[in-house]
Amino acid sequence: MKNYSSSISGFILLGISSNPQMQKPLFTLFLVMYLVTLVGNGLIILAIHSDSRLHTPMYFFLSNLSFMDICFTTVIVPNMLVNLLSETKFISYVGCLVQMYFFMALGNTDSYLLASMAIDRLVAICNPFHYDVVMSPRRCLLLLLGSCAISHLHSMMYVLLMSRLSFCASHVIKHFFCDTQPVLKLSCSDTTTNQTVVMTETLAVIATPFLCILFSYLRIIVTVLKIPSATGKWKAFSTCGSHLTVVVFFYGSIIYVYFRPLSMYSAVKDRVATVMYTIVTPMLNPFIYSLRNKDMKRGLRKLRGRIQS
């Protein structure tokens, strides 16, 4: 079989569906979802920055999470929309690696920001008297920079490993973007190293923030259960509800897609699960964080007043 590792010009992305009659309806659906994601997360960022009462560690991380969600979906959705209306559905080899790099870097940064928000809730509930010292602006900035640095280093290492693979006769990716597992399936090289990295180093990169979130919520539950009044318990838990909902959506689909052997890969099921955390979750985040959050509602009302005036 001819080796395309160096001469391959690109890949064909099959997309969400190969049914020609579904292309335009899917284009409309995902365009609307993308615009809602941009507007929703953009409003969250503007509301937080325009209201001084929202200049707290929790909302600092939330505004950065919203920004990352905008970038995360922008890496994937515009190209997917073009391919839905295109007959070729082509992405260049370099473009595929670049998309994979930013997809992994931004996705991992999201998970570390969720962990930072869990730490913030842990300190606020379990150690409120030292909250301003522990969650100082300097430490919040260090958490953000550390999240970005770890995520980008991991992504760079993985993409460099991918660039060393050889691709043979087939260059059709059974997905709507250059995700790691579908691209690995096309390689005629030995992918043992890549799969080992996925199941070890990637597990460590993703498991670290997940375990941090898990530990934080276990501590929070233990602390809240010691509160004597039911009203006090509900008030403490209510500050975590939005964050916990996002964590379940985000990590549930990621664990389903990535932490299985390559032999168990299912293109159709994985495409549906991937849509959940790449498109649906970033779109829902603004609603989850604002619908039951009085501070965010007040910030959004204040922003609307400024826009109208």
N, C-alpha and C positions, 0 to 999 in steps of 0.2 A: 504494500500500500504506500502511496506517495506520502512523504512526510511534509506537512505544511507548517512546521514550527517556525520557520524563518520566512517562507514565501506567502503564507496565508494572509489575505488582504482583510478578511473580516469574517463575521458570523451572520447567520440568519436567525432572527428571533421569532419564534412561532407566535408568541403573544398569549393572551388569555384564552382566545378561542380561534380555531382555524375555520370556523363557519363564516363565509363571506357576508351572510345576511346579518350577522351579529356585530360586525365591525363598527358601523355607524352608531347603533344604540350604545355599544360599549364606550365609544369615543365620547358621546354626550354625557354618559354616566360619570366617567372618570374625569372629564373636564370640569363638570359641576363639583365633584368631590375635591378636585385640586384647587379650584377657586375658593371653595368654602374653607379649605385648609389654610390658604394664603391669607384670606380676609380674617378668619377666626384667630389664628395665631398672631397675625399682625396687630389686631385690636388688643390682644392680651399684652403684647410688648408695649404698645403705645399707652395703654391704661396704667400699666405698672410704672412706666417712666414719667408719666404726667402727674401722678398722685404721690406726694411725698410720704403719705401714710403707708404706702406699699413698698417703701424702700427698706425692706427687711430681708434677712437671708432667704427665707422661704420663697419670696417673690423674686428675689435675685436669681435663684435657681430656676424658677418657673419661667421667667422671661427668656433665659438662655435655653431652656428646654423647648420653648416655642420657636425660638430662632433656629435651633438644630432641626426641629421638625419641618420647618419651611425648607431648609437646605436638603434634608433627607429625602423629602418627596420630590424636590426639584431635580435631584440626581436621577430619578427613575421615571416620573410621570410624563414630563414633556416628550422624552424620546419614545415612550410607549404610545402617546397620543399620535405622534407622527407616524409610527409604524402601523397603527390601526387604520390609517387612511392611505397607507402606501402599499404598493404591490410587492416591493422588494423586501421590506422589513430588515434592512441591512444595518449592521453596526461594525465599524472598523475594529481590527484587532487591538490597536492602541486604545481606541475609544472604549472597548469592552473592559480592558484592564483599568483604565481611569475610572470608569463607572463602578467597577468592583471595589477599587480602592476607597472612593468616597462613600460608597454605600456601607462598607464595613466600618470605616472610621467614624462616620456620623452616627451609625446605628449603635456602635459601642459607646460613643460619647453620651448618647441618650441614656443608656443603661447606667453609666456612672453618675449622671446627673440625677437619675431616680434614686440611686443609693445616697447621694448627697442630701437629697430632700428627706430621705428616711432618717438620716443622722440628725438633720435639723429638727424633725418631729421628736426624735428620741431625747435630745437635749432639752427641748422646750417642755416636754411632759415629765421627764425623769429628773432633770436637773435645772429647773427654771431660774433659780437664783444666780446661776453662773452662765446663763444663756448668752448674755451680751459679751462675756469674755471668751467663751468657747467658740461661739459662732461670730467672731469678729470679722469685719470686712476683709482684712488681710487673709484670714484662714479660708473664707469663702472663695476668694480669688484664687488661692492656692489649690483648693479642691477643683475649681473649674479648669485651671491650667493643667493640673495633674490628670484630670479626666481626658482632656484633649490630647495630651502628650502620649499617654499609654495607648489610647485608641489608634492614633496615627502611626505609632511605631509598630503596633501589632498588624495593622492594615498593610503597611509598607513591607513587612517581612513576608506576609502571606502572598501579596501580589508578586513579589520577587520570585517566590517559589513557583507561582503559577506561570510566570514568564519563561521558566526553564523547561516547561512541558512541551511535548510534541503533539501536534494535532493532525490526524490522518484524514481519510476520505470525507467523513461527515463533518460538516461545520454548521449544522442546524441545532440551535439551542432550544430545547423544549421548555421555554420560559418567556416572560415578558421583559426580562432584563438579565444582565450578566451576573447571575448569582453563582456562588462557588460550586455547589453540588452539580448543577446542570452542565457547567463548563468542564468539571472534572470527568464527567461521564463521556465526554468527547475525546479525551486524551488517549493516545495509544502508548504513552509512556507509563512507566511504573509510578503509580500515584500513591504508593504506600507512605512516602514521606509526608505528602500533603494531607492524607487522611489521618496520619498520626498527629500532625500539627492541629488539625481540626478537633480531634478527640482529646488532646492534652492541653496545648498552649491556649487554643481558643476556649476550651472548657474553663481553664483558669481565668482568662480575661473576662468571660461572661459570668462565671460562677462567683467570682470575687464580689462584684456589686450585688449579685442576687443573695449570697449568703449574708452580706452586710445588711441588706433590707430585711431578710428573715430574722437575723439576730436583733435588729432594732425593734421590730414589731413584737418579738417575744418579750423583750424587756418592757416595751410599752404596755403590753397586755398585763404582765405581772404587776406593773406599777398602778395601772388604772383599776385593776381588781381590788386594790387596797384602799381605793377611795370609798368612803362610807356611803355617800349619797348617790342615788341613781342619776340625779341631774348632773352631778360632777363627772360621773363615768361617761354619760352620753356626750357631754360637752368635750371631754378629752378625746373620745373616739371619733367624734364628728370632724375634728381637725385633720384626721388621717384618712377619712373615707374616700375622698377624691383621688388622693395619691395611690391608695391601695387598689382602687378600680383600674387605674392606668397600668399599674404593675402587673396585675393579673392578665389584662389584655396583651400587654407587650411580651412578657416572659412566657405566657402559655403558648403562643404561636411560635416563638423562637425555639423553645425546647422541642416542640413537635417537629419543626422543619429540620433543625441542624444536628440534634444529638441522637442520630440513628446511623447505623452503618450505611455505606453507599449502596449496598445490595438491597436495602429496604426503601430506596428512594422511589417515590411515586410522583410523576410529573403533575398530574391533575390535582391531587390532594395538596401537594406542596404549593402549587400556584394559588390555590384558594387561601391556604394558611398564610402565605407570604403577603397577599393582599391585605390581610388583617393588620399586620404590624407595619407595613410600608405605606399604606394609604388610609385605611379605616381609623386606626388608632391616632395618628397625627391629626386627622380631621375631627375626631371626637374629643381630643384633649381640651380644647378651649371650652367646650360645652360642659365637660365633666368638672373642670376647675372653676367655672363661673356660675353654673346654675344654682348650686347650694352654698355658694361662698359670698357672704354679705360684703366682705371687703372688696372682692372683685366686682361685684354688682355696683357698689358705690363708685369704684374707680372707672368703670365703663360709663356710668351715668355722668360722671364728671367730665370724661373725655367727650361724650356726646354733646354736653353743654358747651364745651370749648369749641367744638367743630361748628355747632349751630350759631354761636355768637361771632 
